[in-house]
Structures are given as C-alpha cells and as structure tokens.
Amino acid sequence: MLLGYMPNKIKIDLHSGTSFDYLFAMRHVKTGIETRNNLLVFHLEGLINLINEIENDIIPKTVHIVGTSYFFNEKTLNKLGFELKQASMFYRINLFVNFID
C-alpha cells in the first residue's frame, strides 16, 4: 500500500494506495480499526523496505524521500523520524483531490 512514485537519484515521492487498492486488496479485512491497523502495517513494511535499500546502498543516502499523507498524523511522523515541511501547492492540491476520492 506504499508506493514510490517515479524514483530517481534525487527524490522518491511516496504515495499511499488508491481507493481501488483499498477496495480490492483489503476487501477481506473488516472495516474500521482492523483496516486502519492493517494499512499501518503495510505502510510500515514499505518504510522498512525503503530503509533496508538505503542501508544496503541500493538507494543512495542522498535521495530525498518526500510525500504527503492524510493517513499519518504529525506526532506519528515525528516518532518515525520524518522531518515535516510545508507542502507545495501541487502536493496540497493532489492530497485534496485524493482525499475526496
């Protein structure tokens, strides 16, 4: 459920799964807290895989990992070690459009 969009030597743009992914990949999971917990596990597994690739020099340490999220709150992101910055207008519009979806 965590995707790296257009990765390159400068930046990896992280995105969460789409509504389509949720409907088809998560249809066997009960709605509510169970779904939220499963999504959190999937996102954390993706982040761990990303960390492993950085530690094993598959992804250069100079690559910036960026993304916007309505799934994680600021407190959780700080605990995970992310640095929060104001999103650009493009990212805010993209997040809004995807949030409506």
Secondary structure, DSSP 4 states (H G I P E B T S, - for coil): -EEEES--SSEEEEEEPPHHHHHHHSTTSPTTHHHHHHHHHHHHHHHHHHHHHHHTTSS-TTPEEEE--SSS-HHHHHHTTPPP-PPPHHHHHHHHHHHH-
